[in-house]
Amino acid sequence: MRDKELYAQILGIKSPWQVSRVELVLSAGEVTVHVEQEPDAKRSCPICARISPGYDSRPRRWRHLDTCQYKTILVADVPRVKCPEHGVVTVAVPWAEPGSGYTALFEALVIDWLQEASTAAVSRLMRLSWNAIDGMMQRAVKRGLSRREKQCVRQIGIDETAFKKRHDYVTIVSDQQAGTVLHVGSDRKKATLKAWYDDLTKRQRVAIESVSMDMWPAFINATLDSLPGAREKIAFDKFHVAKYLGAAVDKVRRQEHKALMAQGLEDLKGSKYDWLYNPANMTRQQKQRFKALRDSTLKTARAWAIKELAMSLWHYVSKTWARKAWEQWLSWAVRCRLDPIKAVAKTIKAHLWGILNAIVLKVSNGPAEGLNSRIKMLKVRSRGFRNKERFANAIYFHFGGLDLYPEGVVR
């Protein structure tokens, strides 16, 4: 097979395009493939597909997949046509997307590599600049978001993840069932989340059955203002309640340990993680050591018992019975004379309606927290991001569930 026919087959070039010649420059380590349109080819507007008269042509170059160890470059004089409706426009070429300096197959390979390694690593591997690789990622995300259909998601999760230090966050809205990111907000303010809700259709808003989140007021208020029946859909899950109560138990322990040490007693010394550890995950030796502490008259033991009772109240099916159980727990918690526990009890009382929703809807923010952990790992692998736009772009690329490949490329 001749070289022109070989590259026509490899590149998938068909009429009205053809390979005119192939040049190998050993000293430069490059193969240049010249492509041209057939003289009698009919040219059409890439926007409306109307057959239009030729205007002129412009020389273009595209980087293609390497031929063995040689960099492969496509070169063509791409015609422009004068469309009666859209004016002078460049005709589409079958091997690359408009405006790209790389063939579709080359961009697809870069996308595959970016899903496995950092932008800097792919830049070194492909012998391209960091900006060139990042540009392909940006185009892939833009392509994927434009292809995303209007989805009616039933269960969503809302969480924030840190962009940088000093409380600089972005908001992550995710599909709890698919495990994909639906939206990345530039901060965690009410207006940002409400703007996303406002972009949803009425049908999409009605279709949402549950919204798992923490007790951040901006998320709560934006959801209450935007979703019909939001008061019955917002769910504050077990993870965040456990986090608040665990912190309260630890605060009680620290206060009591300080008081005991002043009396020369070391009852709580080295016990910090015993109170925070899940008893179900303890070894037999740990359980035996902890039993004496748990059964003691220490204030920390009482705080721990209050926390453990709260963690046992998530199995109810009926909201009525769940409410009665939690109200009994609140009665104990507010009378326990332990200020850290009383403070958490006050928070739980104010948000009890959302806790009851989480119990009866059987949803949690666990999937969103898991997604958040993967986003943090992405940030570590990338050594951070220059700005929030690049951060959001990377999140959509890796966790958006998008169709990222150029037109005609299937993986």
Secondary structure, DSSP 8 states (H G I E B T S, - for coil): --HHHHHHHHHT--TTEEEEEEEEETTTTEEEEEEEE-TT---B-TTT--B--EEEEEEEEEEEEEETTEEEEEEEEEEEEEETTTEEEE---TTS-TT-SB-HHHHHHHHHHHTTS-HHHHHHHHT--HHHHHHHHHHHHHHHHHH------SEEEEEEEEEETTTEEEEEEEETTTTEEEEEESSS-HHHHHHHHHHS-HHHHHH--EEEE-S-HHHHHHHHHHSTTGGGTEEE-HHHHHHHHHHHHHHHHHHHHHHHHHTT--TTTT-HHHHHS-GGG--HHHHHHHHHHHTS--HHHHHHHHHHHHHT----S-HHHHHHHHHHHHHHHHTS--HHHHHHHHHHHHTHHHHHHHHHHT--SHHHHHHHHHHHHHHHHTT--SSHHHHHHHHHHHHS----S-TT---
